[in-house]
Amino acid sequence: MDKIAFMHCELNRNDGETVEGITLVVDGPVKTVLDYILIEKGDEFKNHTEIVHHALMDGLKRITDKISADKASEE
């Protein structure tokens, strides 16, 4: 999969704290995959953003579960 661009920026909150912002631009084959998922799972996802959100949250859970499992096996 290609044609995915991540852009980093820093955003200032009202309280003065700076937070990291990420912009994701999707095109080409990645967009085709998102379109396919939307067609097949339109009852679960309303748009590409919901699909990416779900994929990100699933991926983060897998990574943190793996970290926890690795730590438990070290003990």
DSSP file (Angstrom, degrees, kcal/mol; ACC not computed):
  #  RESIDUE AA STRUCTURE BP1 BP2  ACC     N-H-->O    O-->H-N    N-H-->O    O-->H-N    TCO  KAPPA ALPHA  PHI   PSI    X-CA   Y-CA   Z-CA
    1    1 A M              0   0    0      0, 0.0     2,-0.2     0, 0.0     3,-0.1   0.000 360.0 360.0 360.0 132.1    0.0    0.0    0.0
    2    2 A D        +     0   0    0      1,-0.1    28,-1.0    25,-0.1    25,-0.2  -0.727 360.0  75.8-136.2-170.6    1.3    3.4   -0.9
    3    3 A K        +     0   0    0      1,-0.2    24,-2.5    -2,-0.2     2,-0.4   0.922  63.6 129.2  66.6  47.7    0.1    7.0   -1.4
    4    4 A I  E     -A   26   0A   0     22,-0.2     2,-0.4    -3,-0.1    -1,-0.2  -0.996  36.0-170.1-129.9 127.3   -0.3    7.7    2.3
    5    5 A A  E     -A   25   0A   0     20,-2.6    20,-2.8    -2,-0.4     2,-0.5  -0.963   8.0-160.4-123.6 133.3    1.2   10.9    3.7
    6    6 A F  E     -A   24   0A   0     -2,-0.4     2,-0.4    18,-0.2    18,-0.2  -0.931   7.9-166.6-109.4 133.0    1.5   11.9    7.3
    7    7 A M  E     -A   23   0A   0     16,-2.7    16,-2.7    -2,-0.5     2,-0.4  -0.976   7.9-149.1-122.0 134.6    2.1   15.5    8.2
    8    8 A H  E     +A   22   0A   0     -2,-0.4     2,-0.3    14,-0.2    14,-0.2  -0.792  22.8 161.4-102.9 141.0    3.2   16.6   11.7
    9    9 A C  E     -A   21   0A   0     12,-2.2    12,-3.5    -2,-0.4     2,-0.5  -0.974  33.0-124.8-148.4 163.5    2.3   19.9   13.3
   10   10 A E  E     -A   20   0A   0     -2,-0.3     2,-0.4    10,-0.2    10,-0.2  -0.946  23.9-161.2-112.4 133.5    2.2   21.4   16.8
   11   11 A L  E     -A   19   0A   0      8,-3.1     8,-3.0    -2,-0.5     2,-0.6  -0.911  12.2-136.2-116.1 139.5   -1.0   22.9   18.0
   12   12 A N  E     -A   18   0A   0     -2,-0.4     6,-0.2     6,-0.2     2,-0.1  -0.842  18.7-148.2 -97.2 124.3   -1.3   25.4   20.9
   13   13 A R    >   -     0   0    0      4,-3.2     3,-1.9    -2,-0.6     0, 0.0  -0.383  30.7-103.3 -82.0 167.2   -4.2   24.7   23.3
   14   14 A N  T 3  S+     0   0    0      1,-0.3    -1,-0.1     2,-0.1    -2,-0.0   0.786 121.5  58.4 -60.7 -28.2   -6.1   27.4   25.2
   15   15 A D  T 3  S-     0   0    0      2,-0.1    -1,-0.3     1,-0.1     3,-0.1   0.395 121.1-106.4 -85.6   5.4   -4.1   26.6   28.3
   16   16 A G  S <  S+     0   0    0     -3,-1.9     2,-0.2     1,-0.3    -2,-0.1   0.275  77.5 132.8  92.0 -11.9   -0.8   27.2   26.6
   17   17 A E        -     0   0    0     -5,-0.1    -4,-3.2     1,-0.0     2,-0.5  -0.487  52.2-133.7 -73.9 143.4    0.2   23.6   26.3
   18   18 A T  E     -A   12   0A   0     -6,-0.2     2,-0.3    -2,-0.2    -6,-0.2  -0.844  23.7-171.2 -98.1 132.6    1.5   22.4   22.9
   19   19 A V  E     -A   11   0A   0     -8,-3.0    -8,-3.1    -2,-0.5     2,-0.3  -0.886  26.6-106.2-122.1 154.9    0.1   19.2   21.6
   20   20 A E  E     -A   10   0A   0     -2,-0.3     2,-0.4   -10,-0.2   -10,-0.2  -0.619  31.6-161.9 -81.8 134.0    1.1   17.1   18.6
   21   21 A G  E     -A    9   0A   0    -12,-3.5   -12,-2.2    -2,-0.3     2,-0.4  -0.913   2.7-164.8-114.6 144.6   -1.2   17.2   15.5
   22   22 A I  E     -A    8   0A   0     -2,-0.4     2,-0.5   -14,-0.2   -14,-0.2  -0.995   2.8-164.4-131.2 127.3   -1.1   14.6   12.7
   23   23 A T  E     -A    7   0A   0    -16,-2.7   -16,-2.7    -2,-0.4     2,-0.5  -0.938   9.1-158.3-109.1 134.1   -2.7   15.1    9.3
   24   24 A L  E     -A    6   0A   0     -2,-0.5     2,-0.5   -18,-0.2   -18,-0.2  -0.955   5.3-168.3-116.2 125.5   -3.2   12.0    7.2
   25   25 A V  E     -A    5   0A   0    -20,-2.8   -20,-2.6    -2,-0.5     2,-0.4  -0.965   8.6-167.2-114.6 125.1   -3.7   12.2    3.5
   26   26 A V  E     +A    4   0A   0     -2,-0.5     2,-0.3   -22,-0.2   -22,-0.2  -0.934  19.9 142.0-118.7 132.4   -4.8    9.0    1.7
   27   27 A D    >>  +     0   0    0    -24,-2.5     3,-1.0    -2,-0.4     4,-0.6  -0.922  44.6  20.8-152.5 174.7   -4.7    8.4   -2.0
   28   28 A G  H 3> S-     0   0    0     -2,-0.3     4,-1.9     1,-0.2     3,-0.4  -0.255 122.1  -4.4  64.1-141.5   -4.1    5.7   -4.6
   29   29 A P  H 3> S+     0   0    0      0, 0.0     4,-2.1     0, 0.0    -1,-0.2   0.814 133.2  57.0 -58.7 -33.1   -4.3    2.0   -3.5
   30   30 A V  H <> S+     0   0    0    -28,-1.0     4,-2.3    -3,-1.0    -2,-0.2   0.926 107.5  48.1 -65.1 -42.6   -4.9    2.9    0.2
   31   31 A K  H  X S+     0   0    0     -4,-0.6     4,-2.9    -3,-0.4    -1,-0.2   0.887 108.4  55.5 -62.7 -38.6   -7.9    4.9   -0.8
   32   32 A T  H  X S+     0   0    0     -4,-1.9     4,-2.3     2,-0.2    -1,-0.2   0.904 108.1  48.3 -60.3 -41.9   -9.1    2.0   -2.9
   33   33 A V  H  X S+     0   0    0     -4,-2.1     4,-2.6     2,-0.2    -2,-0.2   0.924 112.1  48.6 -64.4 -44.7   -8.9   -0.3    0.1
   34   34 A L  H  X S+     0   0    0     -4,-2.3     4,-2.4     1,-0.2    -2,-0.2   0.905 110.8  51.0 -62.4 -41.0  -10.8    2.3    2.2
   35   35 A D  H  X S+     0   0    0     -4,-2.9     4,-2.3     2,-0.2    -1,-0.2   0.922 110.2  50.1 -59.7 -44.5  -13.4    2.6   -0.5
   36   36 A Y  H  X S+     0   0    0     -4,-2.3     4,-2.7     2,-0.2     5,-0.2   0.927 110.7  48.3 -60.8 -46.9  -13.7   -1.3   -0.6
   37   37 A I  H  X S+     0   0    0     -4,-2.6     4,-3.2     1,-0.2    -1,-0.2   0.910 110.8  51.9 -61.0 -41.8  -14.2   -1.5    3.2
   38   38 A L  H  < S+     0   0    0     -4,-2.4     4,-0.4     2,-0.2    -1,-0.2   0.895 111.5  46.5 -62.7 -40.4  -16.8    1.3    3.0
   39   39 A I  H >< S+     0   0    0     -4,-2.3     3,-0.5     2,-0.2    -2,-0.2   0.931 120.6  38.1 -66.0 -45.7  -18.7   -0.6    0.3
   40   40 A E  H 3< S+     0   0    0     -4,-2.7    -2,-0.2     1,-0.2     3,-0.2   0.816 130.7  28.1 -77.1 -31.3  -18.5   -3.9    2.2
   41   41 A K  T >X S+     0   0    0     -4,-3.2     3,-2.2    -5,-0.2     4,-2.1  -0.079  73.3 132.8-123.7  32.8  -19.0   -2.6    5.7
   42   42 A G  T <4 S+     0   0    0     -3,-0.5    -1,-0.1    -4,-0.4    -3,-0.1   0.713  71.2  62.3 -59.3 -21.3  -21.0    0.6    5.1
   43   43 A D  T 34 S+     0   0    0     -3,-0.2    -1,-0.3     1,-0.2     3,-0.1   0.726 112.7  36.1 -75.6 -20.1  -23.4   -0.5    7.9
   44   44 A E  T <4 S+     0   0    0     -3,-2.2     2,-0.4     1,-0.2    -2,-0.2   0.749 121.8  41.2 -99.2 -31.2  -20.4   -0.2   10.4
   45   45 A F     <  -     0   0    0     -4,-2.1    -1,-0.2    -7,-0.2     3,-0.1  -0.961  52.6-169.0-125.2 135.4  -18.5    2.8    9.0
   46   46 A K  S    S-     0   0    0     -2,-0.4     2,-0.3     1,-0.2    -1,-0.1   0.706  73.6  -5.5 -92.8 -22.5  -20.0    6.0    7.6
   47   47 A N  S  > S-     0   0    0      1,-0.1     4,-1.4     0, 0.0     3,-0.3  -0.950  78.9 -86.7-161.2 175.1  -16.7    7.4    6.1
   48   48 A H  H  > S+     0   0    0     -2,-0.3     4,-2.6     1,-0.2     5,-0.2   0.857 119.3  61.2 -61.5 -36.4  -13.0    6.8    5.6
   49   49 A T  H  > S+     0   0    0      1,-0.2     4,-2.6     2,-0.2    -1,-0.2   0.898 102.8  50.3 -60.7 -41.3  -12.2    8.7    8.8
   50   50 A E  H  > S+     0   0    0     -3,-0.3     4,-2.4     2,-0.2    -1,-0.2   0.884 110.5  50.2 -64.4 -37.8  -14.2    6.1   10.9
   51   51 A I  H  X S+     0   0    0     -4,-1.4     4,-2.7     2,-0.2    -2,-0.2   0.941 112.6  45.6 -64.9 -47.2  -12.3    3.2    9.2
   52   52 A V  H  X S+     0   0    0     -4,-2.6     4,-2.8     2,-0.2     5,-0.2   0.903 112.4  52.0 -64.0 -40.9   -8.9    4.8    9.9
   53   53 A H  H  X S+     0   0    0     -4,-2.6     4,-2.7    -5,-0.2     5,-0.2   0.941 111.9  46.2 -59.0 -47.9  -10.0    5.6   13.5
   54   54 A H  H  X S+     0   0    0     -4,-2.4     4,-2.6     1,-0.2     5,-0.2   0.919 113.5  48.6 -61.8 -44.7  -11.0    1.9   14.0
   55   55 A A  H  X S+     0   0    0     -4,-2.7     4,-2.5     2,-0.2    -1,-0.2   0.903 112.7  48.5 -63.1 -41.7   -7.8    0.6   12.4
   56   56 A L  H  X S+     0   0    0     -4,-2.8     4,-2.7     2,-0.2    -2,-0.2   0.939 112.8  46.6 -64.1 -47.6   -5.7    2.9   14.5
   57   57 A M  H  X S+     0   0    0     -4,-2.7     4,-2.1     2,-0.2    -2,-0.2   0.907 113.8  48.6 -64.1 -41.6   -7.4    2.0   17.7
   58   58 A D  H  X S+     0   0    0     -4,-2.6     4,-2.3    -5,-0.2    -1,-0.2   0.926 112.8  48.6 -60.7 -45.4   -7.2   -1.7   16.9
   59   59 A G  H  X S+     0   0    0     -4,-2.5     4,-2.2    -5,-0.2    -2,-0.2   0.902 110.5  49.9 -63.4 -42.4   -3.5   -1.4   16.0
   60   60 A L  H  X S+     0   0    0     -4,-2.7     4,-2.6     2,-0.2     5,-0.2   0.892 109.9  51.5 -64.1 -39.2   -2.7    0.5   19.2
   61   61 A K  H  X S+     0   0    0     -4,-2.1     4,-2.6    -5,-0.2     5,-0.2   0.925 109.7  49.5 -63.6 -43.9   -4.5   -2.1   21.3
   62   62 A R  H  X S+     0   0    0     -4,-2.3     4,-2.2     2,-0.2    -2,-0.2   0.914 111.9  48.7 -61.0 -42.5   -2.5   -4.9   19.7
   63   63 A I  H  X S+     0   0    0     -4,-2.2     4,-2.2     2,-0.2    -2,-0.2   0.934 113.7  45.0 -64.4 -46.3    0.7   -3.1   20.3
   64   64 A T  H  X S+     0   0    0     -4,-2.6     4,-2.4     1,-0.2    -1,-0.2   0.869 112.1  52.6 -68.9 -34.6    0.0   -2.4   24.0
   65   65 A D  H  X S+     0   0    0     -4,-2.6     4,-2.4    -5,-0.2    -1,-0.2   0.899 110.0  49.3 -63.7 -39.6   -1.3   -6.0   24.4
   66   66 A K  H  X S+     0   0    0     -4,-2.2     4,-2.7     2,-0.2    -2,-0.2   0.901 109.6  50.9 -65.8 -41.3    2.0   -7.3   23.0
   67   67 A I  H  X S+     0   0    0     -4,-2.2     4,-2.4     2,-0.2    -2,-0.2   0.935 112.0  47.5 -60.6 -46.0    4.0   -5.0   25.3
   68   68 A S  H  X S+     0   0    0     -4,-2.4     4,-2.2     1,-0.2    -2,-0.2   0.907 112.9  48.4 -62.2 -42.3    2.1   -6.3   28.3
   69   69 A A  H  X S+     0   0    0     -4,-2.4     4,-2.0     2,-0.2    -1,-0.2   0.900 111.2  50.2 -64.8 -41.2    2.6   -9.9   27.1
   70   70 A D  H  X S+     0   0    0     -4,-2.7     4,-1.1     1,-0.2    -2,-0.2   0.905 111.6  48.3 -64.2 -41.5    6.3   -9.4   26.6
   71   71 A K  H  X S+     0   0    0     -4,-2.4     4,-0.8     1,-0.2     3,-0.3   0.896 110.5  51.4 -65.6 -39.8    6.7   -7.8   30.0
   72   72 A A  H  < S+     0   0    0     -4,-2.2     3,-0.5     1,-0.2    -1,-0.2   0.862 108.3  51.8 -65.7 -35.6    4.8  -10.7   31.7
   73   73 A S  H  < S+     0   0    0     -4,-2.0    -1,-0.2     1,-0.2    -2,-0.2   0.738 103.9  58.4 -74.2 -21.2    7.0  -13.3   30.0
   74   74 A E  H  <        0   0    0     -4,-1.1    -1,-0.2    -3,-0.3    -2,-0.2   0.724 360.0 360.0 -76.8 -21.6   10.1  -11.5   31.2
   75   75 A E     <        0   0    0     -4,-0.8    -1,-0.2    -3,-0.5    -2,-0.2   0.470 360.0 360.0 -81.8 360.0    9.0  -11.9   34.8
